Amino acid sequence: MADVAEVEALFARCSRMMMTLTRLPQPVIAKVHGLATAAGCQLVASCDLAVASAAATFATPGVNIGAFCATPSVALGRAVGRMHAMEMLLTGEAIGAEHAREIGLVNRVVAPEALDAEVEALARLIASKSPAAIASGKAVFYRQLEMPLDEAYAVAGKAIACDFFGADGKEGVDAFLGKRPPRWKARSSGC
């Protein structure tokens, strides 16, 4: 890299890619088997869900080479508690998969040989739900995070009302009352 502007442009592209993950209507599941370090750890923290093998480790080791992992800190600080994020960022030490689960960086930890099956089962479970409700819910979840509580509840209340009056909301209620599996049709909510 020739200069600060060139490195900054590289990290801006990386940041745009990470933000794209939260803007996708589909949930993104990280599947981690090895070492997720720096931008790899940022990628895991940017995903909606994460499943790790017991062999996985996570680190933000920039401080070990004189550069604080500033861009990974954005996603990491939003995925785990502030003090857990700061410990990882300030020490540069790797943490194991179980500790990552304990602090909220990953949802599940499984044996390495079970990783593919666990991720597939989770993806299939989510895929069995209404695509419209999933897309709507994901968008609202990320939108409301930075809002004051009263605004967050207003946005969430409108979203759930719209979901109930959309095609999949109506189908879901009918299926529940009829004691049958729903047949999802919509790709967006009712509003």
Buried (B, 14 or more C-beta within 10 A) or exposed (E): EEEEEEEEEEEEEBBEEBEEBBEEBBBBBBBBBEBBBBBBBBBBBBBBBBBBBBBBBBBBBBBEEEEEBEBBBBBBBBBBEEEBBBBBBEBBEBBBBEBBBBBEBBBBBBEBEBBBEBBEEBBEEBEEBBBBBBBBBBBBBBBBEEEEEEEBEEBBEEBBBBBBEBBBBBBBEEBEEEEEEBEBEBEBBBE
